[in-house]
Amino acid sequence: MNHFNALAEFEKEFKRLSKKYKTLDDDFEKFKKILIAAPTGVGKNFVIIHSTEVITIVKARMACRALRDRSLRVIYAYRESIKTIDFIELYFKGEQANEDRDRIKNFLGK
């Protein structure tokens, strides 16, 4: 099955946002179940922003009940060969316009 990892920055953002949005822990667990079934997502809530034979970077909308009909953005990397998902970034669109491209580049450089 899939293994989930998270960058230190992601953990920090998750902790900060979970204080603000009380349903985040629950919502994130549901999101992980979706990823186990469809690692690169299905539908309009998932957009592949980088793809190679080795790794796929996906930007996804994750529903958050505390936000009432709005969502958080999750940037993650999926490696097909080892069935691993690395969470890179988590943010609320109202606080941040776009993903942190430098963080993604740094992750890909590792």
Buried (B, 14 or more C-beta within 10 A) or exposed (E): EBEEEBBEBBEEBBEEBBEEBEBBEEBBEEBBEBBEEEBBBEEEEBEEEBEEEEBBBBBBBBBBEBBEEEBBBBBBBBBEEEEBBBBBBBBBEEEEEEBBEEBBEEBBEE
